[in-house]
Amino acid sequence: MTFQWTAVATFLYGEIGILLVLCLPFISPLRWQKIFTIPLWSKMAVFWNKMFLTIIVLLIVLFLDAVREVRKYSAVQVNEKAAHVNTNAFDHIQMKLFRSQRNLYLSGFSLFLWLVLRRTVTLLTQLAKGMTSHAALETQVNDATEAAKKYMAENEKLREALTGKGSSKNKESAEATDEELKKEVELLKAELEKTSSALHKANKEVTAIKKQSEGIEREYDRLMKEYGQLQDSLNEAEDKKDL
């Protein structure tokens, strides 16, 4: 295997390892967000888009080169079969075809997993932001609920005090205070409804992001199974060549 294809294979194995780490269930998206906000990553983020596009272009070039090689040796193999050449030449062509197919799989899976890796990091970041906003909205809802309960309790105490006093002036002032308290309670209820609707919306967004993340995990598992099957078939082909 030449240097460039050794580098592509190493890059592919690194992608698989990073994706496996990102899919670990006991590491929450909030923890990943803390890791992504480390100053070192912030400095690298400036060059992230350029690096991503550069690697995409390199992998596409290698993939197209591998496709060309596969087509080339496939056509040569057919011509050699038709010409009935000697066994050594035919085996040499078979070996070249096998290597070009291996390079095709390496570059193709590296390109695909590179796209999946970027999408996974983006979804983890979005999920962490959704969870943070969800926790903040829950705190606001709890504070608004406690304040509403407090004002309602004060209102009840004021009503009990009004029922125990017969002075008209005290009743009028108490009624004015009661009206003010009612208005404050209504305002708090309105704020509580707004906060509840915002919390409901955030829950929907978090659910949608979780579904997307689960879909990516299922697709990744399926691709890993296919990759394992392809790797087994390539190993069997190498064993046959060695024999």
Secondary structure, 3 states (H helix, E strand, C coil): CCHHHHHHHHHHHHHHHHHHHHCCCCCCHHHHHHHHCCHHHHHHHHHHHHHHHHHHHHHHHHHHHHHHHHHHHHHHHHHHHHHCCCHHHHHHHHHHHHHHHHHHHHHHHHHHHHHHHHHHHHHHHHHHHHHHHHHHHHHHHHHHHHHHHHHHHHHHHHHHHHHCCCCHHHHHHHHHHHHHHHHHHHHHHHHHHHHHHHHHHHHHHHHHHHHHHHHHHHHHHHHHHHHHHHHHHHHHHHHHHHC
